[in-house]
């Protein structure tokens, strides 16, 4: 029995919706198909399935970015205090 690429495409889209519920379908399709520009009319179901699978894999490997303002503030504060941190390391012999 041959692989049904149409059903695989639907399955991948369902997985994307489940894994990334804040992203709408337009965002997923637009991002996944961006490199094809307007020439998606001639894509086969097999090509579409591959592109969506590759896109989904890339999303899953991406490190989640935090919206936590406290973390950003801590990074900025640590950066401003870098001289003191380096001086402490030199005094301890850890450089």
Buried (B, 14 or more C-beta within 10 A) or exposed (E): EEEEBEEBBEBBBEBBEEEBEEEEEEEBBEEBBEEBEEEEEEBEBEEBBBBBBEBBEEBEEEEEEEEEEEEEEEEEEEEEEEEEEEEEEEEEEEE
